[in-house]
């Protein structure tokens, strides 16, 4: 394997974590991040390109002799960037880490993913799929369920496509609003209604070349804005890895009942898949069920998971891109990682931008991953709702947590906020 030129697509904490990890490889030649953020500048060169500007990405890859494309977010995958590369005679030699459109539909369509799980006997909540034309059937289906009620927009909805409501009246109202197209546009004109599963959630990740796979460290993330899992849903307020309740016996069930049927199912249906699969799982009375698939790594889980991988990530991605993952192994750091997300004032509603951030350079006993930041006039300022992620490692979850909360105090900007209870439930 020659020294490699890599382009990462994306601008969040996940992409900064990828840049940080790939920059450690002795096999790296040049690293580019499009569009990147103020943190990715520490590890490579930022490129002013949209993740959905396929033609611009093509020109850049050819001019800079890119050998590997790593796709962070889901949108370019669902739009078919991998297919775009394969269909172009001058691009098709460049491996893309991220599935083709046919594989990305696992995330791009909730209806498809539920039907896929049904076909391959993968445990998931009971469900029905409905459109405006079948509203009457949808309301009858709701009446057959116990509260609370889970409504999922079929398409990508920027994290706003899942509603959990407590009354049948509210469920009917939300259902009509989604199916009308007024709430989420085209993403919500098909709705999946699910039975509610009560349990504890965790995130499991694999890297696959479509035949073989490697299991990454699992993680648990914290979605709600408020302490004690209260308030509005967010993109994620923190993460911990490993997850104490995901013991060997439980993970054996996950492998046998969920991961392997998924990889084999994709292969059996002729769906090529190169890249990461995120399994959003829930443990119900000791048994694993799938809540959702994502066709990429999660955020902020990536910021807790990648620091625990001791292997050369570039070598693993190269092997996946060339269909040689069976030759590889992944070495995992036994230590615990805990990630705290700092967010902007007002987030997850209308949030503030342009706030001058200080103190992150003085963090010594943890890793700082920029999420929504940019350089402006020689200063680093906030540019997104989730601003920075701080990850600490420790010999125990308790030690990682103590270290993270000690270090996060150093990062300062006006109206900054973070949850003070990340990981607390994992110590019980």
Buried (B, 14 or more C-beta within 10 A) or exposed (E): EEEBBBBBBBBBBBBBBBBBBBBEBEBBEBBBBBBBBBBBBEBBBBBEBBBEBBEBBBEBBEEBEBBBBBBBBBBBBBBBBBBBBBEBEEBEEBBBBBBBBBBBBBBBBBBBBBBBBEEBEBBBBEBBBBBBEBBEEBBEBBEEBEEBBBBBBBBBBEEBBBBBBEEBEBBBEBBBBBBEEEBBEEBBBBBBBBBBBEBEBBBBBBBBBBBBBBBBBBBBBBBBBEBEEEBEBBBBBBBBBBBEBBEEEBBEBBBEBBBBBBBEBBBEEEBBBBBBBBBBBBBBEEEBBBBBBBBBBBBBBBBBBBBBBEBBBBBBBBBBBBBEBEEBEBEBEEBBBBBBBBBBBEBBEEBBBEBEBEBBEEBEEBBBBBBBBBBEEEEBBBBBBBBBBBBBBBEEBBBBBBBBBEBBEBBEBEEBBBBEBBBBBBEE
